[in-house]
Every structure is written in C-alpha cells, then in structure tokens.
Amino acid sequence: MNNEQTPKAPGFRDILVTAEASSIEKWRKQVIAGQPETGRFYALISDEGSYMPGGEGSAPTPLTYFVSGMAL
C-alpha cells in the first residue's frame, strides 16, 4: 500500500464514515455509524420481517436502510 497522499483538486476533501455492526439477537442487528472527524455517531437497529424465520419486524430491514440512503 502506498502511503503517499494523492493530490486533491481545490475545494475537495476526504470524508471518512465508519460503521461497526453487532448482532443483538435472532435477526436483530445494531450498527454504530458516524464520522470521526465530527465526533457524531448514531445507532441504527435493523431486523428482518416475519417472512424470515426468527425475524420479528421490530425495526427497518437492512434493505430499507440501503434504499433510504440511496434516496437521500
């Protein structure tokens, strides 16, 4: 891996977003995501619907989050 910085065009900067996922129970998962530069992090919970064995529909599905992000 090359440690040299690639020159950036004027007005552009890197934006780092991190996400760490963990399993809560059954299909329910939690992600802590945010931008270290700002110090802001958010917890997102997802669950599959009852169409999946063990899914309870207690939170949006991962696909719902993905499609919502694309809409933004």
Legacy VTK file of the C-alpha trace (Angstrom):
# vtk DataFile Version 3.0
C-alpha trace
ASCII
DATASET POLYDATA
POINTS 72 float
0.000 0.000 0.000
1.315 3.410 -0.936
1.327 5.956 1.916
1.693 8.941 -0.393
-1.262 11.321 -0.434
-2.997 11.766 -3.765
-3.255 15.466 -4.646
-6.820 16.744 -4.363
-8.484 19.317 -6.532
-9.073 22.665 -4.792
-12.209 22.575 -2.657
-12.271 18.791 -2.254
-11.581 16.842 0.924
-11.786 13.287 2.193
-14.846 12.310 4.216
-14.405 9.303 6.477
-17.505 7.416 7.615
-17.175 4.382 9.865
-19.667 1.663 10.778
-19.400 -1.193 13.242
-22.102 -3.871 13.322
-23.006 -6.303 16.069
-25.667 -8.953 16.467
-28.258 -8.370 19.183
-30.453 -11.463 18.883
-32.030 -13.548 16.134
-32.035 -11.301 13.011
-31.813 -8.053 15.020
-28.560 -6.154 14.469
-27.122 -2.838 15.644
-24.754 -0.587 13.758
-22.886 2.355 15.248
-22.042 4.641 12.345
-20.713 8.140 12.054
-17.930 10.494 11.147
-14.931 10.501 13.492
-13.977 13.995 12.285
-17.200 15.447 13.749
-17.451 13.116 16.732
-21.057 12.325 15.790
-22.147 8.700 15.821
-25.595 7.163 15.516
-27.063 3.799 16.476
-29.175 2.056 13.851
-31.147 -1.094 14.609
-32.391 -3.459 11.910
-34.494 -6.600 11.906
-35.963 -8.835 9.256
-39.704 -9.289 8.946
-41.675 -12.352 9.945
-41.149 -13.739 6.417
-37.702 -14.810 7.699
-37.662 -17.488 10.413
-36.710 -15.621 13.596
-37.439 -12.180 12.130
-39.824 -10.072 14.202
-40.137 -6.880 12.137
-39.196 -4.806 15.188
-37.070 -2.376 13.117
-36.464 -1.477 9.455
-34.783 -4.151 7.358
-31.207 -3.644 6.139
-32.607 -3.228 2.610
-34.909 -0.446 3.849
-31.881 1.437 5.213
-29.986 0.909 1.962
-32.820 2.174 -0.239
-33.418 5.130 2.098
-29.758 6.095 1.852
-29.928 5.982 -1.926
-32.995 8.261 -1.872
-31.144 10.874 0.169
LINES 1 73
72 0 1 2 3 4 5 6 7 8 9 10 11 12 13 14 15 16 17 18 19 20 21 22 23 24 25 26 27 28 29 30 31 32 33 34 35 36 37 38 39 40 41 42 43 44 45 46 47 48 49 50 51 52 53 54 55 56 57 58 59 60 61 62 63 64 65 66 67 68 69 70 71
